[in-house]
Amino acid sequence: MKYRSFYARAAAGLLCLSVLFSPWYGRFTVHAAEEQDILSACHAYQKRLSSVKKEADIAAYGFDIIENQVFSMTVKAFGDVSMIPALDRTYHRLVLFFTDEDGNTVYSTDQLETNNQVRGELRQLNQGISAVSFQDLDGDDKMDILLITSCEKNDSAAGKAYKVGDVLFQNEHGFYRDWRLSDKINRFGMNKSIRFIESFLVDGYSTEFLYTASTLDELKEHGFAMAEELSSWRTFEKLGSLLVVPGTYRMAEYTVFMVYLVNEQGDIVWSFQPMGDYENLYALKGVACRDIDGDGMKDLAVLARYSYEGKDGEMILENDYSIYYQKTGGFYPDTELRKQYLSKDDSTMEELVETARAYWGWRQES
């Protein structure tokens, strides 16, 4: 219990410091009274969290148990326990409580990647847990926890969510997180499924090269597959003659889709990530390079069919598009047309381009 008390106090201090000294916090003039309110809220939350001594206290102190994600496991420091995830009703923070056979809370933590989606804020975006797995990931004969949560986007339509992956390694006193691994899992889109994260942590595969490679050869060496039939040379007014290279990388059961612009020396000049928060490329319907917004410079349009997991675990297919406008400083994603035009299942690239050009005042081609 002394470890639990120590870590609870340490977590409380770190949480309050993260709120007060986050990058966002310093951008605004905050009066002393407001600072005190934030500190008071942090301390009140931590007091509620540390007051949970038994399983029966969880709901009493403002946490809703996620009943269908309660599991039994063995923890070296505490023996056989129940892992009980719960969401804080006030701030939507996820907490993992661990209780023994008598219902006593022997360990708890909210130091999770999913509680850092809104940096420097108590209030988070958690909706629930998408998947949990218990595996010995580091070969020390102790079960570690793979966790995928579902978070609501601030600016998304109702029902839309994105996933956050995390891993908790078991040690002699409970669990710890390697924030560098959690960062890579989420920054490079390896948070889609337990198998995806496992492929990264255990098998050594990674999508990181898709974002860090500097040449086309480097992409190919790591397994990137060019869509040869859709690759072509185009002259971009600000960047010169470039090879447009759409392609994919297969990892676990997912197909990751990217588009690159490559110069004559084989160097990557620009990259695009049309998938966004979609989990898998189902079918690539087309890539077009045309002046869409009427400024005399070629833009890039992508139309594809993607799949993602629904709330009940079902696979959902959706047509979507991305348009990138060429400007002096590079390419910028469209945000205006998307507010008015949604692609349909039978949408074609020709229809998309003509609709986009009409939006910018071009006369429809007959």
C-alpha positions in Angstrom: 0.0 0.0 0.0 2.9 2.4 0.6 3.8 2.2 -3.1 0.2 3.0 -4.0 0.2 6.0 -1.7 3.5 7.3 -3.1 2.4 7.0 -6.7 -0.9 8.6 -6.0 0.8 11.6 -4.5 3.3 11.8 -7.4 0.5 11.5 -10.0 -1.4 14.3 -8.3 1.6 16.6 -8.5 2.4 15.7 -12.1 -1.2 16.2 -13.2 -1.4 19.7 -11.6 1.9 20.7 -13.0 1.0 19.4 -16.5 -2.2 21.6 -16.4 -0.4 24.7 -15.2 2.7 24.5 -17.4 1.2 23.0 -20.6 2.1 24.7 -23.9 -1.5 25.9 -24.3 -1.8 27.2 -20.8 0.8 29.9 -21.2 -0.8 31.4 -24.3 -3.5 33.1 -22.2 -3.4 35.5 -19.4 -4.6 33.6 -16.4 -5.4 35.5 -13.2 -4.5 34.1 -9.8 -8.1 33.2 -9.0 -8.3 31.1 -12.2 -5.0 29.4 -11.3 -6.4 28.6 -7.9 -9.6 27.2 -9.5 -7.5 24.9 -11.7 -5.4 23.7 -8.8 -8.5 23.1 -6.7 -10.1 21.1 -9.5 -6.9 18.9 -9.8 -6.7 18.3 -6.1 -10.4 17.5 -5.8 -10.2 15.0 -8.6 -7.1 13.4 -7.1 -8.7 13.3 -3.7 -11.7 11.4 -5.2 -9.4 9.0 -7.0 -7.3 8.3 -3.9 -10.4 7.8 -1.8 -11.4 4.6 -3.7 -10.3 2.0 -1.2 -12.8 -0.7 -2.3 -14.6 -1.7 -5.4 -17.8 -0.4 -3.9 -16.2 3.1 -3.6 -15.7 3.4 -7.4 -19.2 4.5 -8.2 -19.6 6.4 -4.9 -16.7 8.7 -5.8 -17.9 9.6 -9.3 -16.5 6.8 -11.5 -18.6 4.7 -13.8 -17.3 1.1 -14.2 -17.1 -0.2 -17.8 -18.7 -3.5 -16.9 -18.0 -5.4 -20.1 -14.2 -4.7 -19.8 -13.6 -6.1 -16.3 -11.1 -8.9 -16.4 -9.1 -11.1 -13.9 -5.3 -11.3 -14.1 -2.3 -12.1 -12.0 -0.1 -9.2 -10.9 3.3 -10.1 -9.3 3.0 -7.4 -6.6 -0.6 -8.2 -5.6 -1.5 -11.8 -6.7 -4.8 -12.5 -8.4 -6.7 -9.3 -9.0 -9.6 -7.9 -11.1 -8.8 -5.0 -13.5 -11.7 -2.6 -13.3 -11.7 0.2 -15.9 -13.9 3.2 -15.0 -14.7 6.6 -16.5 -14.7 9.7 -14.4 -18.2 11.3 -14.7 -16.9 14.8 -14.5 -13.8 14.9 -16.6 -14.1 11.7 -18.7 -10.7 10.4 -17.6 -10.1 6.7 -17.7 -8.9 5.0 -14.6 -7.8 1.4 -14.2 -8.5 0.1 -10.7 -7.1 -3.2 -9.5 -8.9 -5.0 -6.7 -8.1 -8.2 -4.7 -10.5 -11.1 -4.0 -12.0 -9.1 -1.0 -12.7 -6.1 -3.2 -9.9 -3.9 -1.8 -8.2 -1.5 -4.2 -4.6 -2.6 -4.3 -3.5 -0.4 -7.2 -4.9 2.2 -9.6 -3.6 4.5 -12.3 -4.9 7.1 -14.7 -1.5 7.8 -16.2 -2.6 6.7 -19.6 -2.1 8.0 -23.1 -5.8 8.4 -23.5 -5.8 10.9 -20.7 -3.4 13.1 -22.6 -5.5 13.8 -25.7 -6.3 17.3 -24.6 -2.9 18.4 -23.3 -2.8 20.3 -20.0 -6.5 19.7 -19.3 -8.3 17.6 -16.7 -11.3 17.1 -19.1 -10.6 14.5 -21.7 -12.4 12.9 -24.7 -12.8 9.3 -23.6 -15.8 7.3 -24.7 -14.8 3.9 -23.6 -12.5 0.9 -24.3 -12.3 -0.7 -27.7 -10.0 -3.6 -26.8 -7.9 -5.1 -24.1 -5.3 -7.9 -24.2 -3.0 -9.4 -21.6 0.3 -10.7 -22.9 3.9 -11.0 -21.8 5.4 -8.5 -24.2 8.9 -8.1 -22.8 9.6 -11.8 -21.9 9.8 -11.3 -18.1 7.1 -13.8 -17.3 4.7 -11.1 -16.2 1.4 -10.2 -18.0 1.4 -6.8 -19.5 -1.7 -4.9 -20.7 -2.4 -3.8 -24.3 -5.2 -1.2 -24.3 -7.1 0.6 -27.0 -9.6 3.3 -26.1 -12.1 5.2 -28.1 -12.1 9.0 -28.0 -14.5 11.5 -29.4 -13.2 14.1 -31.8 -13.9 17.7 -30.8 -15.0 18.7 -34.3 -16.4 15.4 -35.6 -20.0 14.4 -36.3 -21.9 12.4 -33.8 -20.7 8.8 -33.6 -17.3 9.5 -35.1 -14.4 8.6 -32.9 -10.7 7.8 -33.1 -8.6 5.2 -31.3 -5.8 5.6 -28.8 -3.4 2.7 -28.2 -1.3 2.2 -25.0 0.8 -0.5 -23.3 1.3 -1.0 -19.6 4.3 -3.1 -18.6 4.1 -5.0 -15.3 7.0 -4.5 -12.9 7.7 -5.4 -9.2 5.4 -2.6 -7.9 2.5 -2.6 -10.4 2.7 -1.1 -13.9 4.6 1.5 -15.8 4.3 3.1 -19.3 7.1 3.8 -21.8 5.8 7.1 -23.2 8.1 6.7 -26.2 6.3 3.5 -27.3 2.9 5.0 -26.7 3.9 8.0 -28.7 5.0 5.9 -31.7 1.9 3.7 -31.6 -0.3 6.7 -31.9 1.8 9.1 -34.0 2.3 6.6 -36.7 -1.2 5.1 -36.7 -0.4 1.7 -35.2 -3.3 2.0 -32.8 -6.0 0.3 -35.0 -6.1 -3.1 -33.2 -4.4 -5.3 -30.7 -2.8 -7.2 -33.5 -1.4 -4.0 -35.0 0.2 -3.0 -31.7 1.5 -6.5 -31.1 3.0 -6.5 -34.6 5.0 -3.4 -33.6 6.0 -4.4 -30.1 6.7 -8.1 -30.5 7.3 -8.7 -34.2 9.3 -5.5 -34.8 7.2 -4.1 -37.7 6.4 -0.4 -37.9 4.8 2.2 -40.1 7.2 4.9 -38.9 9.2 4.7 -42.2 6.2 5.9 -44.1 6.5 9.2 -42.3 10.3 9.5 -42.0 11.7 8.1 -45.3 13.6 10.6 -47.5 13.7 8.6 -50.7 11.5 6.3 -52.8 14.1 3.6 -52.6 14.0 3.7 -48.8 10.2 3.3 -48.9 10.5 0.2 -51.2 13.2 -1.3 -49.0 10.8 -1.3 -46.1 8.0 -2.9 -48.0 6.1 0.0 -49.5 4.2 -1.2 -52.6 3.8 1.4 -55.4 0.5 1.5 -57.3 2.3 1.4 -60.6 -0.9 1.9 -62.7 -1.7 5.1 -60.9 1.8 6.5 -60.7 2.7 9.2 -63.3 5.0 12.2 -63.9 3.4 15.6 -63.5 4.7 19.1 -63.7 3.9 21.2 -60.6 4.2 24.9 -61.1 6.1 25.5 -57.8 7.9 22.2 -57.4 8.8 21.2 -61.0 8.5 17.7 -62.5 7.6 15.1 -59.9 6.5 11.5 -59.9 3.1 11.1 -58.2 3.4 7.8 -56.2 0.3 6.4 -54.5 1.0 3.1 -52.7 0.4 0.9 -49.7 2.1 -0.9 -46.8 0.5 -4.0 -45.2 0.9 -4.5 -41.5 -1.1 -7.0 -39.4 -4.5 -7.1 -41.1 -4.4 -3.5 -42.2 -3.5 -1.7 -45.5 -2.0 1.7 -44.9 -2.3 4.1 -47.8 0.0 7.1 -48.6 0.8 9.3 -51.6 4.2 10.8 -52.3 5.7 13.3 -54.7 9.2 12.2 -55.8 11.7 14.2 -57.9 14.0 12.9 -60.6 16.7 12.1 -58.1 14.3 9.8 -56.2 14.0 12.1 -53.2 10.6 12.6 -51.5 9.5 16.2 -51.9 6.1 15.9 -50.3 3.8 13.3 -48.7 0.1 13.0 -48.2 -1.9 11.0 -45.7 -5.4 10.8 -47.2 -6.6 8.0 -44.8 -6.8 10.4 -41.8 -8.4 8.4 -39.0 -9.7 5.6 -41.2 -8.3 2.2 -40.3 -7.8 0.4 -43.6 -7.7 1.1 -47.3 -10.4 -1.1 -48.9 -10.1 0.2 -52.5 -8.3 3.0 -54.2 -10.6 4.6 -56.8 -8.4 7.3 -58.3 -5.7 10.0 -58.0 -6.0 13.1 -60.1 -3.7 16.1 -60.6 -5.6 19.2 -62.0 -6.1 22.8 -61.2 -9.2 22.7 -59.0 -9.3 26.1 -57.4 -8.6 28.2 -60.5 -5.2 29.6 -59.5 -3.3 28.1 -62.4 -1.5 25.5 -60.3 -2.1 21.7 -60.3 -3.8 20.4 -57.2 -4.1 16.8 -56.0 -7.3 14.8 -55.5 -7.7 11.3 -54.0 -10.8 9.2 -53.9 -10.9 5.9 -52.0 -13.0 3.5 -50.1 -12.0 2.9 -46.5 -13.0 0.6 -43.7 -13.2 1.1 -40.0 -14.6 -0.7 -37.0 -18.0 0.4 -35.7 -19.1 0.8 -32.1 -20.3 -2.8 -32.0 -17.2 -4.2 -33.7 -18.8 -4.4 -37.2 -16.8 -3.4 -40.3 -18.1 -0.1 -41.9 -17.2 0.8 -45.5 -17.1 4.4 -46.5 -16.2 6.4 -49.6 -14.2 9.5 -48.9 -12.0 12.0 -50.7 -9.1 14.3 -50.0 -8.1 17.4 -52.0 -4.8 19.2 -51.6 -4.4 22.7 -53.1 -0.9 23.7 -54.4 0.2 27.0 -53.0 3.5 28.9 -52.8 4.6 27.1 -49.7 3.5 23.6 -50.7 0.1 21.8 -50.5 -2.8 22.5 -48.1 -5.8 20.2 -47.5 -9.3 21.3 -48.4 -11.6 22.2 -45.6 -14.3 24.2 -47.3 -15.7 21.8 -49.9 -15.9 19.0 -47.3 -18.5 21.1 -45.4 -20.8 20.9 -48.4 -20.1 17.8 -50.4 -19.9 14.2 -49.2 -19.0 11.5 -51.6 -21.4 8.6 -52.2 -20.7 4.9 -52.6 -20.9 5.3 -56.4 -18.9 8.5 -56.7 -16.2 8.6 -59.3 -13.0 10.6 -59.6 -14.5 12.5 -62.6 -17.5 13.5 -60.6 -15.4 14.6 -57.6 -13.1 16.8 -59.8 -16.0 18.4 -61.6 -17.9 19.1 -58.4 -14.8 20.6 -56.8 -14.0 22.8 -59.8 -17.7 23.9 -59.9 -17.4 24.9 -56.3 -14.5 27.2 -57.2 -16.4 28.8 -60.1 -15.3 26.7 -63.1 -17.9 26.1 -65.8 -19.0 22.4 -65.9 -17.4 20.5 -68.7 -19.9 19.0 -71.2 
